[in-house]
Amino acid sequence: MENDNSTVVKEFILLGLTQSRDIQLLVFVLILIFYLIILLGNFLIILTIRSDPGLTAPLYFFLDNLAFLDASYSFIVAPRMLVEFLSEKKVISYRGCITQLFSSLFLHFLGGGEGLLLVVMSFDCYIAICHPLHYSTVMNPRACHALLLALWLGGFIHSIIQVALILHLPFCGPNQLDNFFCDVPQVIKLACTDTFVVELLMVFNSGLMMLLCFLGLLASYAVILCHVHLSSSEGKSKAVSTCTTHIIVIFLMFGPGIFIYTRPFRAFPADKVVSLFHTVIFPLLNPVIYTLHNQEVKASMRRLFSHHIA
């Protein structure tokens, strides 16, 4: 996206979630509440895991990183949304939109990393349940750090492709963005050139990746549940509960992304609502669901509270 003479658009108009001022204020309050809960909740999870020497298993290592990713993800999106909801003039300059696109690079970096982290956590669950005797060998600290490095690298490559696809597009026509911030799918719609190839590459980079991860995760947990069903009853209920928890998070994480990125970039009435839940609400639910179904983490939190209160 070069700012030369072919670029006529100097600013973009953000249509936001709604034009009703009362609804904007209501959504502002709700987002602020969820934002504070996300930060405090994820910070508590990170503090609990890192302060308890008993929570050293790979599961807690990955849960710690999941909480960090969700907190960082909401930290990028929520403050920007809050500012837009209070702003009377919902206009952003051309340069400001470019800046937001580069911040979206970090957003997609975190989102891609989180999706890959769920894949790693499913692999950890598979080894723990289906091959428990080999678990300590396969999921050793070096392997865990290597997997973490790989998912960060994967998220970085994913985000670079997202933004690189849009940098060369010319903008000389409409300038209304049907969203509350500049994001790649909405900006692509405004390019005054044929964007079929760009949209196709975006679908492959985001939509197809999400769909394949989603289907792969469901298949892996189906294998785990079948193995649990055929095994002895010892520990069966805990394994089923763990798999159910992971499957819920998978649907929350990948469902909205698949809805947005696996189809051509056309405006749908539900897009902004799905985007709102995907970027603000679900980052709260993911680590909370994991934590509420984990007795060890809950017990450690109680010890942490009692220690500081006493």
PLY file of the C-alpha trace (Angstrom):
ply
format ascii 1.0
element vertex 310
property float x
property float y
property float z
element edge 309
property int vertex1
property int vertex2
end_header
0.00 0.00 0.00
2.08 2.91 -1.20
1.08 6.46 -0.48
1.73 7.87 -3.98
-0.26 9.87 -6.54
-2.47 6.89 -7.35
-3.86 6.97 -3.84
-6.88 9.27 -3.68
-8.26 8.14 -0.35
-6.88 10.30 2.47
-9.09 9.05 5.30
-11.46 6.21 6.15
-14.84 6.45 7.84
-15.47 3.77 10.47
-19.15 2.83 10.58
-18.68 1.08 13.91
-20.96 -1.48 15.50
-24.07 0.72 15.58
-25.14 4.32 15.00
-27.21 4.45 18.20
-25.41 6.46 20.88
-27.19 4.63 23.72
-26.18 1.23 22.36
-22.63 2.48 21.86
-22.39 3.51 25.52
-23.89 0.18 26.64
-21.41 -1.78 24.51
-18.59 0.46 25.81
-19.43 -0.45 29.42
-19.73 -4.17 28.61
-16.43 -4.25 26.70
-14.69 -2.36 29.50
-15.96 -4.88 32.07
-14.92 -7.86 29.94
-11.57 -6.25 29.21
-10.77 -5.78 32.91
-11.93 -9.33 33.71
-9.75 -10.71 30.88
-6.65 -8.93 32.13
-7.20 -9.77 35.80
-8.27 -13.37 35.08
-5.36 -14.16 32.79
-2.92 -12.42 35.11
-4.22 -14.57 37.97
-3.78 -17.74 35.91
-0.21 -16.78 34.99
0.63 -15.82 38.59
-0.88 -19.04 39.95
1.00 -21.32 37.58
4.33 -19.53 37.95
4.15 -19.29 41.74
3.24 -22.93 42.37
6.21 -25.31 42.00
3.76 -28.20 41.77
2.31 -26.97 38.46
5.26 -27.88 36.28
3.62 -30.35 33.89
3.58 -29.41 30.17
-0.18 -28.78 30.38
0.38 -25.88 32.78
3.29 -24.58 30.71
0.99 -24.35 27.69
-1.92 -22.97 29.76
0.40 -20.25 31.03
1.24 -19.29 27.45
-2.43 -19.46 26.42
-3.33 -16.97 29.15
-0.49 -14.69 28.02
-1.63 -14.83 24.38
-5.26 -14.10 25.28
-4.31 -11.18 27.52
-2.05 -9.73 24.80
-4.72 -10.29 22.14
-7.38 -8.39 24.10
-4.86 -5.68 25.03
-4.43 -4.82 21.35
-8.13 -4.84 20.38
-10.20 -3.71 23.38
-8.61 -0.28 24.10
-8.94 0.66 20.44
-12.61 -0.36 20.47
-13.26 1.65 23.63
-11.78 4.79 22.06
-13.86 4.36 18.91
-17.11 3.91 20.85
-16.55 7.20 22.70
-15.36 9.14 19.67
-17.87 11.49 18.07
-16.06 11.67 14.74
-15.36 8.12 13.62
-12.79 9.00 10.99
-9.27 7.64 10.69
-6.56 9.02 8.44
-4.92 7.03 5.69
-1.70 6.83 7.68
-3.63 5.96 10.83
-5.31 3.08 9.04
-1.93 1.82 7.84
-0.70 1.99 11.43
-3.68 -0.07 12.56
-2.97 -2.59 9.81
0.54 -3.06 11.17
-0.89 -3.44 14.68
-3.26 -5.99 13.11
-0.09 -7.82 12.03
0.66 -8.37 15.73
-3.01 -9.27 16.26
-2.87 -11.99 13.60
0.50 -13.03 14.98
-1.11 -13.68 18.37
-4.23 -15.25 16.87
-2.22 -17.59 14.65
0.03 -18.49 17.57
-2.95 -19.24 19.78
-4.54 -21.49 17.18
-1.31 -23.44 16.82
-1.00 -23.58 20.61
-4.33 -25.40 20.78
-2.92 -27.92 18.29
0.11 -28.41 20.54
-2.14 -28.82 23.58
-4.16 -31.49 21.76
-0.90 -33.33 21.00
0.04 -33.08 24.68
-3.38 -34.47 25.64
-3.03 -37.32 23.11
0.37 -38.40 24.45
-0.78 -38.12 28.08
-3.88 -40.29 27.57
-2.95 -42.68 24.76
0.77 -43.15 25.51
1.23 -42.34 29.21
4.36 -44.47 29.59
6.16 -42.38 26.94
4.79 -39.03 28.12
7.80 -37.85 30.13
10.12 -38.81 27.27
8.13 -37.22 24.45
6.96 -34.08 26.30
10.26 -33.20 27.95
11.12 -29.53 28.66
13.25 -29.22 25.53
10.44 -30.57 23.34
7.91 -28.21 24.97
10.10 -25.17 24.31
10.73 -26.33 20.74
6.98 -26.67 20.14
6.41 -23.22 21.64
9.09 -21.72 19.39
7.54 -23.42 16.36
4.06 -22.01 17.06
5.46 -18.50 17.57
7.27 -18.82 14.25
4.10 -20.09 12.59
2.11 -17.16 13.95
4.76 -14.72 12.69
4.71 -16.16 9.15
0.91 -16.10 9.14
0.79 -12.43 10.20
3.45 -11.31 7.69
1.47 -12.86 4.84
-1.72 -11.16 6.05
-0.32 -7.64 5.84
2.01 -8.19 2.85
-1.00 -9.06 0.68
-2.54 -5.62 1.18
0.46 -3.29 0.99
0.46 -2.96 -2.81
-3.29 -2.32 -3.25
-4.42 1.10 -4.56
-7.29 2.98 -2.87
-9.10 5.56 -4.93
-12.80 4.95 -4.38
-15.10 4.33 -1.40
-13.65 4.95 2.04
-16.28 3.58 4.45
-15.10 0.69 6.62
-17.95 -1.36 8.04
-16.10 -2.08 11.26
-14.72 -0.41 14.40
-11.06 -0.56 13.29
-8.96 -1.12 10.17
-8.60 -4.84 9.62
-7.35 -6.61 6.52
-10.65 -8.16 5.25
-12.56 -4.86 5.39
-9.76 -2.79 3.83
-9.40 -5.22 0.92
-13.03 -4.55 -0.05
-12.19 -0.87 -0.68
-9.30 -1.43 -3.11
-10.00 -0.04 -6.59
-8.59 -3.06 -8.39
-9.44 -6.72 -8.90
-8.77 -8.38 -5.53
-9.80 -11.93 -6.44
-6.25 -13.31 -6.18
-5.62 -11.42 -2.93
-8.87 -12.68 -1.43
-8.06 -16.23 -2.55
-4.63 -16.03 -0.91
-6.25 -14.65 2.25
-8.70 -17.54 2.32
-5.84 -20.03 1.96
-3.67 -18.27 4.55
-6.38 -17.81 7.17
-9.57 -19.67 6.35
-8.09 -22.90 5.09
-5.50 -22.99 7.88
-8.22 -22.50 10.49
-10.48 -25.11 8.89
-7.70 -27.71 8.67
-6.63 -27.06 12.27
-10.24 -27.25 13.40
-10.94 -30.54 11.62
-7.58 -31.97 12.70
-8.24 -31.07 16.33
-11.71 -32.62 16.26
-10.27 -35.79 14.69
-7.50 -36.00 17.29
-9.93 -35.67 20.19
-12.23 -38.24 18.56
-9.28 -40.67 18.56
-8.55 -39.83 22.20
-12.18 -40.35 23.25
-12.32 -43.68 21.41
-9.14 -44.76 23.18
-10.60 -43.71 26.54
-13.83 -45.57 25.81
-11.94 -48.79 25.08
-9.60 -48.48 28.06
-10.22 -49.32 31.71
-12.49 -47.10 33.80
-9.61 -45.69 35.89
-9.23 -42.00 35.10
-11.83 -42.22 32.35
-14.09 -39.45 33.68
-11.15 -37.04 34.09
-9.95 -37.73 30.55
-13.43 -37.22 29.11
-13.79 -33.96 31.05
-10.41 -32.74 29.77
-11.27 -33.57 26.16
-14.69 -31.94 26.46
-13.10 -28.78 27.80
-10.61 -28.66 24.93
-13.34 -29.24 22.33
-15.41 -26.34 23.71
-12.39 -24.03 23.43
-11.76 -25.28 19.88
-15.27 -24.30 18.80
-14.96 -20.90 20.50
-11.56 -20.24 18.96
-12.02 -21.48 15.40
-15.78 -21.08 14.81
-15.83 -17.27 14.35
-12.57 -17.28 12.38
-13.89 -19.92 9.98
-17.11 -17.90 9.55
-15.13 -14.76 8.61
-12.17 -16.11 6.62
-13.40 -19.16 4.69
-15.70 -17.20 2.38
-15.21 -14.25 0.00
-14.99 -10.91 1.74
-18.59 -9.82 1.40
-20.47 -7.89 4.04
-22.78 -9.94 6.25
-24.91 -8.41 9.03
-23.42 -10.80 11.59
-19.77 -10.04 10.73
-19.27 -7.23 13.22
-21.02 -9.09 16.05
-18.95 -12.23 15.39
-15.79 -10.09 15.24
-16.71 -8.45 18.55
-17.17 -11.80 20.30
-14.07 -13.25 18.64
-11.78 -10.42 19.75
-13.23 -9.46 23.16
-15.46 -12.16 24.67
-13.78 -15.41 23.67
-10.28 -14.48 24.96
-11.91 -14.40 28.39
-13.63 -17.76 28.00
-10.71 -19.82 26.70
-8.40 -19.82 29.77
-11.36 -19.62 32.17
-12.86 -22.82 30.74
-9.50 -24.58 31.03
-9.04 -23.33 34.59
-12.51 -24.15 35.90
-12.12 -27.75 34.73
-8.69 -28.18 36.29
-8.79 -29.12 39.96
-5.05 -28.61 40.46
-5.13 -25.00 39.22
-8.22 -24.19 41.29
-6.61 -25.67 44.40
-3.45 -23.68 43.76
-5.51 -20.49 43.38
-7.20 -21.14 46.73
-3.80 -21.63 48.37
-2.57 -18.42 46.75
-5.55 -16.44 48.06
-5.36 -17.93 51.53
-1.61 -17.24 51.72
-1.98 -13.57 50.83
-5.16 -13.04 52.87
-3.59 -14.68 55.93
0 1
1 2
2 3
3 4
4 5
5 6
6 7
7 8
8 9
9 10
10 11
11 12
12 13
13 14
14 15
15 16
16 17
17 18
18 19
19 20
20 21
21 22
22 23
23 24
24 25
25 26
26 27
27 28
28 29
29 30
30 31
31 32
32 33
33 34
34 35
35 36
36 37
37 38
38 39
39 40
40 41
41 42
42 43
43 44
44 45
45 46
46 47
47 48
48 49
49 50
50 51
51 52
52 53
53 54
54 55
55 56
56 57
57 58
58 59
59 60
60 61
61 62
62 63
63 64
64 65
65 66
66 67
67 68
68 69
69 70
70 71
71 72
72 73
73 74
74 75
75 76
76 77
77 78
78 79
79 80
80 81
81 82
82 83
83 84
84 85
85 86
86 87
87 88
88 89
89 90
90 91
91 92
92 93
93 94
94 95
95 96
96 97
97 98
98 99
99 100
100 101
101 102
102 103
103 104
104 105
105 106
106 107
107 108
108 109
109 110
110 111
111 112
112 113
113 114
114 115
115 116
116 117
117 118
118 119
119 120
120 121
121 122
122 123
123 124
124 125
125 126
126 127
127 128
128 129
129 130
130 131
131 132
132 133
133 134
134 135
135 136
136 137
137 138
138 139
139 140
140 141
141 142
142 143
143 144
144 145
145 146
146 147
147 148
148 149
149 150
150 151
151 152
152 153
153 154
154 155
155 156
156 157
157 158
158 159
159 160
160 161
161 162
162 163
163 164
164 165
165 166
166 167
167 168
168 169
169 170
170 171
171 172
172 173
173 174
174 175
175 176
176 177
177 178
178 179
179 180
180 181
181 182
182 183
183 184
184 185
185 186
186 187
187 188
188 189
189 190
190 191
191 192
192 193
193 194
194 195
195 196
196 197
197 198
198 199
199 200
200 201
201 202
202 203
203 204
204 205
205 206
206 207
207 208
208 209
209 210
210 211
211 212
212 213
213 214
214 215
215 216
216 217
217 218
218 219
219 220
220 221
221 222
222 223
223 224
224 225
225 226
226 227
227 228
228 229
229 230
230 231
231 232
232 233
233 234
234 235
235 236
236 237
237 238
238 239
239 240
240 241
241 242
242 243
243 244
244 245
245 246
246 247
247 248
248 249
249 250
250 251
251 252
252 253
253 254
254 255
255 256
256 257
257 258
258 259
259 260
260 261
261 262
262 263
263 264
264 265
265 266
266 267
267 268
268 269
269 270
270 271
271 272
272 273
273 274
274 275
275 276
276 277
277 278
278 279
279 280
280 281
281 282
282 283
283 284
284 285
285 286
286 287
287 288
288 289
289 290
290 291
291 292
292 293
293 294
294 295
295 296
296 297
297 298
298 299
299 300
300 301
301 302
302 303
303 304
304 305
305 306
306 307
307 308
308 309
